[in-house]
Amino acid sequence: MSLTTHVLDTARGRPAAGVRIDLSEVDDDGRAHFVKTVTTNADGRTDAPLLAPGESKPGRYELVFHVGAYFRASGASVGEPPFLDLVPVRFAVAPGSGHYHVPLLVSPYGYVTYRGS
């Protein structure tokens, strides 16, 4: 199994560069255990998979997208505190399921995510 993501800024119609993303594994009690932090590149993607084949296992994971800081840095009017600051996305990986792509489409006031390909 491998895991990738990308972030699109739907308010400006472009990839969201410079978004911090924290990846954690989530245990059976719902506690998140930090794995790594990555930042999106100019294409709104990470330079390498979040988890490459052989690095991951079935289970639950969480991605936390730091969108408040991204929108502040981009000059967007988000207010203080911003409506969206951290966007957590929890999802499960089934055994033998192959590649997971979890994108985030985001504006200062809403977001969408899905399992992509």
C-alpha positions, 0 to 999 in steps of 0.5 A: 500500500502507498499513500499520496495526497494533494491540496487544491485551493478552490477559492483561487483555482490553483494548487495549494503550495506550502501547506503543512500536512501531519500524518499520524497512525490512529490506534484502536482507542482513537489516539493519533501517533505522529509519523511525519510532517510534509509540505506541499510543493508548487503543484500542491503535492508532496515530493514523495509519497506520504507512505511508500510501498512497504512503509505502511500497513492496514489500519487507521490514519489521520492527515491534518492539513494546516490550511489556516496558515496557508490562507493567511500566507496567501493573503486571503481574508480569513478572519481571526480566528479563521473558520478553518484552521486545521482540517483533520481527515481520518480514514481506514486502509483495508488489507490488500487495498493497494494505493490510497490517494486522499486529496483535499479541495479547500477554500477558507470556508469549506472543504471536500475530500475523497479517496482518489486514484 
